[in-house]
Structure formats: structure tokens, C-alpha cells
Amino acid sequence: MVPANDLLLRALRREPVTHVPVWLMRQAGRYLPEYNVVRRKAGSFMALATSPALATEVTLQPLSRFPLDAAILFSDILTIPDAMGLGLSFAEGEGPRFAHPLRDEAAIARLAVPDLARLRYVFDAVAEIKRALHGRVPLIGFAGSPFTLAAYMIEGRGSDDGFAMVRRMAYARPDLLMHIVDVNAAAVTAYLRAQIDAGADVVMLFDTWGGLLPAQAFQRFSLEPMRRVLAGLQRAVPTIVFSKCGDSDARLAALAASGASCVGLDWTVDLARARAGIGTTVALQGNLDPAVLTADVETVVREARALVDAAGAAPGYVFNLGHGIVPQTPPDHVAALVAAVHDASRQK
Amino acid sequence: MVPANDLLLRALRREPVTHVPVWLMRQAGRYLPEYNVVRRKAGSFMALATSPALATEVTLQPLSRFPLDAAILFSDILTIPDAMGLGLSFAEGEGPRFAHPLRDEAAIARLAVPDLARLRYVFDAVAEIKRALHGRVPLIGFAGSPFTLAAYMIEGRGSDDGFAMVRRMAYARPDLLMHIVDVNAAAVTAYLRAQIDAGADVVMLFDTWGGLLPAQAFQRFSLEPMRRVLAGLQRAVPTIVFSKCGDSDARLAALAASGASCVGLDWTVDLARARAGIGTTVALQGNLDPAVLTADVETVVREARALVDAAGAAPGYVFNLGHGIVPQTPPDHVAALVAAVHDASRQK
């Protein structure tokens, strides 16, 4: 069933659109008071993420407030390693933590693609959100990239030294890192296929930490496994790949050739320059600095219009932030942003 | 007086060398047991940094162990804002903190270039290190970039959200951020000139956080002020500019045209590609991933040789890490690294 609002799907296929579609990374989240109510009620982040009913409720919250052109599944990229038995939890205000990080060769050797039944709550959420959307807008499913998952699985948590332990493994034991990444790639492929089967209209890969790798290691441990995932999806739906890798011509060109329909840009990338370098073979998504949304409304509108201008006239552009919404964002700034993107692009 | 070992100066002038010079960011630091002894004796980081005798002692420590081709002043980039009255301290294991960050317009308006007499301990250290070196190797002085200093001065400390408060100011109140950066540029210029007057043979600008800015803001708040600093030094000595901005062709090209003698590369940059893109108009420095030094000696030697190969045959290359040495680094790995760089480049 084609959604009533098919702007996103058209843009991802690089077809002409009446105006630019917009959605925002972390559009369901802590900047919304109604999200915080549900989050408190659930008791923990994982309780919220593993309840299809609650995940559906918070997924739809931003769509009730703003005329966004897509919904994105409320979940977390670390559901897969959790299902592998690593024991995911979120300490209040501290980010993710694994009870059993991959710290020795035996644990790495034991690693296997998890039984998808352990992730059924995700696919149930996708199906329930789809029903609740009534075809209003497309639903985006997602997964972490094989490397980004590996980074957390090895480190056991976020990192304040650029995941130096993971980079060390890339040099000292590339065989071990490659094994983790290979298992992850198979798991991510199966996971995204199941999300598509449950109704996801688009799927996205988040490669949050691939940009920390040197050039050759990025190709080997981050990009190549993502290519395998994308190939394994056999173009069942449009795909978006987001790698926080800065305005690197070489890496953006490689991502554009990865098999994804669309490359998501982080906020440091010069959008006009990226489009000129990449050409029109893929759609581009991005890349307003999330810090703009914490400034004043006038600034929000000005910067949004500037970005729509920078995107140019070529079809295949999706407006988004260059990283997730920050919790300090006033919701009315998001309203102003969405209106500005729609208005500015209608005038073009 | 030309140092007995003038490899670094020759490489920075892009003159032929018998072998590649090597020094390492944070070569005097916590990975050395003898540094930790002095650090404990001093009581606090600032007590160590403000004592010319102790700063001289720790500056020379790595040169006693390894045949490094340069010394770098032991100090911190935040001495300037401290001299401006912001009250610098280092909490144990937590990084820098300012007692009086720039949180309101009045404080920003009051900001002024500090009396250089308040920084005399730095210039005294430069002079004392020069005497102690007896012309063995050149001494590198340094400062933070105007933007990187501004980032800490506004945030008051390091940041786990990419200095979002600072980026917000870049959009909402560019006039205020520009004022801070302008004052910093004047202060940094005077500070580096005084280091040169005291005997520094080379000076380096550390732009640790400019890479967090979007493309246009990088030009305006990070790059342009560095150009002014470099112009203000009037080529008195060779200069190195290091901006942690990833393998961005556009930013590296801009840094190469900044007026610096040499561009320092972070570990994510493809050195061979950077050289091909930038050409031979400036020297390049870098860029081994510091995580390599925490692997095994065989890996250290292999990766060092690969980087010397990637640097190619053009004169104007200085071996370094792509970021500072991490405290977990075994000192004998540094010995193996320095030997490998010298050996590999002698064979070329």
C-alpha cells in the first residue's frame, strides 16, 4: 500500500516532489514532554523499547504535533547485541551499557546470529505502528551498522577516547574484529528483512562510529559489511545509510556507491559540495546542525531555508538534521522548522 | 643557532632529508613512569605547567629515552584563558575546567588580551628548555587555535555533546562568538611571538575542535582566525597547523592555504590521498592512529613502515601520531616506533 503522503518514497527514488519531505533523527524523544510521561510510566528505556504498544505510542507522538513526512520506529540500535546475550541496560543519563562485553577470544568465537524470536518485540512494534499509521506516512525501520554494533559490543558502553580499544583490535587482531562484524552483518540483514516483512517502508543503517576509523579500516570494517547488508536486502525497499564521517569526499563517494538509495550527511558536511561531488545517482538526506534547533525561531527558519537552497533543484533530497535532536530543543522550534522546509521548498 | 639535528626544520621547509624526522604529540606525558613521578611531586597539573624547572624536566624526559627529532614545550593550550582570568584547574582524571566560563554577554564584552606578564612562566620555560637542549634538536612551541580556546571558554570544560552550546552561539549570536575568537586571535599571536622570542624554533596551532563546525562556520570561526595568527607571525619560524577535521579534501586544502608551513593530519586521513590532493606546497605531518601504539611491537613496526611508504618520496614529511599518545602506551613501543620510522625512511 502506497502511503497517502509518499513524498519520502518519491524523494528516495529521486522522483520529482511538490515539496521537500522532512523527518528528524530522534523525532520521538526526550524533547517532547509527552514522551517523558510515557518513559517514566515504562520505568526504563528497555521496558519502553520492548513494549510494542508503548513503542507505537511514542513513535506517533511527533506526528500528532508536526506535519512530518515519515515515522521512524522507536527502538535502539543495540537490540541486536542484547538478543545475542550481551545484556543491554541504560543507566539514567549515562547511555547504554552491556553486562557482558566481548573481552576475550572465547566470547568472540561463541558469538552467533541471534534467534529472531528474541527480537519479536521489534517486529511486533513495526506491525502495530503500521496499523496505527493508517497509511498516513511511510514508516522507517533501522539498524546499527555491523561496525558500530561491534564498537559497543567490544567497549561495553560509549567511549570518551574514540573507541581506542576497538581501533586497537582493528590493528592487532583484525581477524577477531572481522568475525564480530561478519556475525553482525548477517544479523543486521536478517533483522532488517524481518522489519520489512513486518511492514517497514524504508530501512536505514546508522554507522555512528565508522568515521573514527582510518581510511583503509573504514573500507574494510565499516563500509564493506554495510554493502553486504544492503545487497542482502535485494532492494526490497528504499534504503538510507548514515555514517558520521565528516565532509570526506572519498567516504561520501564510497557510501554513495554502497548500494543504498540515499546517503545521510552529518552536520559538518557542505551539502551543496556533497551534491556536486556525488552527482545525482543517489538521494541525499540531511543535514541541519541539531544545535540550530536550540537557538531562536528566526535562526531556525533562516538556517532551514539556507539548507533547502543548498540542496539545489535536483530531485532526491530529504531534509533532516545532521544528528539526533537534542533534549533541550523546544518543540515549537521543530514546528517552525518543518513549516519552513515545506514552505521554502514549495516556493522553489 | 641551527640545531645539531635539523631534520625537522629541513622537512618543514620541504628540503631533502637523510631520513624522516619523528616526534609525537604528548611525547612528554602519563605513559612515562618518570613523568608520573614529577607530576605527583608537583601536586597538580597546573603546578607542573607553571614551574619552568619542572616543565623543562618533563619536556626532556622522552628525549632521554628515544632519539626523537624535536622537543615540544610541556604546557597546555588553556594557559591563555587562564591568564584572561577564567580560572583554570584540572580535576583528577576529568580534564580541564574553568571556574568562570563565558556565560553572559557582559563577561564576553569584558574579555581582553591578557597581560603577557601573566604568562611569563611559559616563556621562561621555553628559554630554560632551550638552554637545557644545548642545540640538540629544535624546540616546538604551541597554542590552541582561537576557536578551540573559545569552545572551552564558553563550555567551561570538555564536552560530551560536541560543544553544542558553542555551536548554538555560532548560529544565534555569531557576533559574540566572533568577539571571543577575535580577542583570542590577538592573544594567541602575541603569545606565540613571545615563545619565538624566548627561543621556540617552530610553533604549532592546535585546532582540536574546529572539525565540529559546519563548513561555513569552520571557515569563519576556525580557519580565518588561524590565518590571521599565522600572518601575524610573519614567517619568523616554520609553523604547523593541526585541525582534527577528518579526511575532508576541502578543509585540508584550506589549511594548506592558511599560511602554515605544515599541515598536521589526524589519524582518519588517508595520507597518500591527502598528499595527492594538496600537492607539495606545504609539508605534511602525521598521522599514525595512537591506538596502534597500544597493540604489539610487530604491529607498531608494520604500521609505521606502511605510513612512511604512504608519505611518498616528496620532501616535506614529518612523522607523528594523528592525535596524542594515550597513557596506556608501553614506552618500549615508542622506542620501536621511532626506530622503525628512521630505518624505513633511510632505506627509501
Interface residues (C-beta under 8 A of the other chain):
Chain A: D160 D161 G162 A164 M165 R167 R168 A170 Y171 A172 G211 L212 L213 P214 A215 Q216 F218 C245 G246 D247 S248 D249 A250 R251 W267 T268 V269 D270 R273 D289 P290 A291 V292 T294 A295 D296 T299 E303 G322 H323 V326
Chain B: D160 D161 G162 A164 M165 R167 R168 A170 Y171 A172 G211 L212 L213 P214 A215 Q216 F218 C245 G246 D247 S248 D249 A250 R251 W267 T268 V269 D270 R273 D289 P290 A291 V292 T294 A295 D296 T299 E303 G322 H323 V326
